[in-house]
């Protein structure tokens, strides 16, 4: 039972669920009227997003096991709950399942899924040490599921999906920079050149806040362009207020503990943002 709990924690189910739902949001934005017709592709897309995210979390923990021994010693690998090679094997199985369901969707989805695996492998092997460029790679991986959803139902990248993916890219980059503040001590030991390591936690906090605010600044565009209905506005306002408040809190106090709270809270704001786009697209 403890091993099962370890594998479950390793893949971070909440992150996996968010990425699976991100595929559905991308599909809804691209072609809301096609969802009932393409429901099987939605199931495959959800499974692909869920499995590949779980695989990326597992392989990330494998490569980060020495850093996590300092920063996050209770995680499955550094705590000994899951052995390093078991994490690699688990990630391989999840990747295989994700690519199979991508293949069962269509060729563009398979190619994009393979590309996302390549991007994340680049991040874990060489990109992570680079700091901000590595943050951009992670944000690209987080943005891809929305594009994937568009390809799953329309076999094309719709313009409105591209706008939303940019918002996701910016806000997630803010979260990655925030995470650098949390991990600053361990990152120093491995010479990971995050903004927090290179320029200090205050500069990193200001940079993270800037990315959050840039994402918030883009949020009115979908409603102004008529991409979503008015019902999008109340929910996305919650996300906007949450991200702005988190930015203020982070800049006010750039401690490791406070950055951890902001990093965790950002997942809630992202989830509400996802719901906002779903509601705004489906309810007219």
Residue pairs with C-beta under 8 A, 6 or more apart in sequence:
2 81
3 81
3 82
5 81
6 76
6 81
6 82
7 76
7 82
7 86
7 90
9 75
9 76
9 81
10 54
10 57
10 58
10 61
10 75
10 76
10 77
10 82
10 87
10 90
11 53
11 54
11 55
11 57
11 58
11 90
11 94
12 53
12 54
12 57
13 54
14 267
15 53
15 57
15 267
16 49
16 50
16 51
16 53
16 54
16 57
17 50
18 53
18 267
18 270
18 271
18 274
19 49
19 50
19 52
19 53
19 142
19 145
20 45
20 46
20 47
20 49
20 50
20 53
20 145
21 46
21 49
21 274
22 49
22 142
22 145
22 146
22 149
22 168
22 274
23 42
23 45
23 46
23 48
23 49
23 145
23 146
23 148
23 149
23 152
24 35
24 42
24 45
24 46
24 149
24 278
25 146
25 149
25 164
25 274
25 277
25 278
25 281
26 145
26 146
26 147
26 148
26 149
26 150
26 152
26 161
26 164
26 165
27 34
27 35
27 38
27 41
27 42
27 45
27 149
27 150
27 152
27 153
28 35
28 149
28 277
28 278
28 281
28 282
29 146
29 149
29 150
29 158
29 160
29 161
29 164
29 227
29 277
29 281
30 149
30 150
30 153
30 154
30 156
30 158
30 160
30 161
31 38
31 150
31 153
31 154
31 158
32 281
32 282
34 153
34 154
35 42
35 153
38 152
38 153
41 105
41 106
41 152
41 153
42 152
42 153
44 101
44 102
44 104
44 105
44 109
44 152
45 101
45 105
45 109
45 148
45 149
45 152
47 97
47 98
47 101
48 98
48 99
48 101
48 102
48 105
48 109
48 113
48 148
49 98
49 145
49 148
50 98
51 94
51 95
51 97
51 98
51 101
52 94
52 95
52 98
52 99
52 113
52 116
52 117
54 91
54 94
55 90
55 91
55 92
55 94
55 95
55 98
55 117
56 91
56 120
56 141
58 87
58 88
58 90
58 91
58 94
59 87
59 88
59 91
59 120
59 121
59 124
60 120
60 124
61 68
61 75
61 76
61 77
61 87
62 77
62 84
62 87
62 88
62 91
63 124
63 125
63 128
65 77
65 78
65 84
66 189
66 190
67 183
67 186
67 187
67 189
67 190
67 192
68 75
68 77
68 78
68 186
69 78
69 186
70 185
70 186
70 189
71 182
71 183
71 185
71 186
71 187
72 78
73 79
76 82
76 87
77 83
77 84
77 87
82 90
95 117
98 113
99 110
99 113
99 114
99 117
102 109
102 110
102 112
102 113
102 114
103 110
105 152
106 151
106 152
106 155
108 151
108 155
109 148
109 151
109 152
112 144
112 147
112 148
112 151
113 148
115 144
116 141
116 144
116 148
119 137
119 140
119 141
119 144
120 137
120 138
120 141
122 137
123 134
123 137
123 138
123 141
127 133
127 134
127 137
128 134
128 192
129 190
129 191
129 192
129 193
130 193
131 180
131 192
131 193
131 194
131 195
131 197
131 198
132 177
132 194
132 195
134 176
135 173
135 176
135 177
135 180
135 194
136 169
136 173
138 172
138 173
138 176
139 168
139 169
139 170
139 172
139 173
139 176
140 169
142 168
142 169
142 172
143 165
143 166
143 168
143 169
143 172
144 165
146 161
146 164
146 165
146 168
147 157
147 161
147 162
147 165
149 161
150 156
150 157
150 158
150 161
151 157
160 222
160 225
160 227
163 218
163 221
163 222
163 225
163 227
164 222
164 277
166 218
167 215
167 218
167 219
167 273
168 215
168 270
170 211
170 212
170 214
170 215
170 218
171 211
171 212
171 215
171 243
171 266
171 269
171 270
171 273
172 270
173 211
174 208
174 209
174 210
174 211
174 212
174 215
174 243
174 247
174 266
175 208
175 263
175 266
177 194
177 195
177 196
177 204
177 207
177 208
177 211
178 204
178 205
178 208
178 250
178 259
178 262
178 263
178 266
179 259
179 263
180 187
180 194
180 195
180 196
180 197
180 204
181 196
181 201
181 204
181 205
181 208
181 250
181 254
181 256
181 259
182 256
182 259
182 260
182 263
183 192
183 194
183 196
184 194
184 196
184 197
184 201
184 256
185 256
187 194
187 196
187 197
188 197
194 204
195 203
195 204
195 207
196 203
196 204
201 254
201 255
201 256
201 259
202 251
202 254
204 254
205 250
205 251
205 254
205 259
206 251
208 247
208 250
208 262
209 247
209 248
209 250
209 251
212 243
212 244
212 246
212 247
212 266
213 243
213 244
213 247
215 243
216 239
216 240
216 243
216 244
219 236
219 239
219 240
219 273
221 227
222 228
222 232
222 277
222 280
223 229
223 230
223 232
223 233
223 236
223 280
227 280
227 281
228 276
228 277
228 280
228 281
229 280
229 281
229 283
229 284
230 280
231 279
231 280
231 283
232 276
232 277
232 279
232 280
232 281
233 280
235 272
235 273
235 275
235 276
235 279
235 280
236 272
236 273
236 276
236 277
236 280
238 269
238 272
238 276
239 269
239 270
239 272
239 273
239 276
242 265
242 266
242 268
242 269
242 272
243 266
243 269
246 262
246 265
246 266
246 269
249 258
249 261
249 262
250 258
250 259
250 262
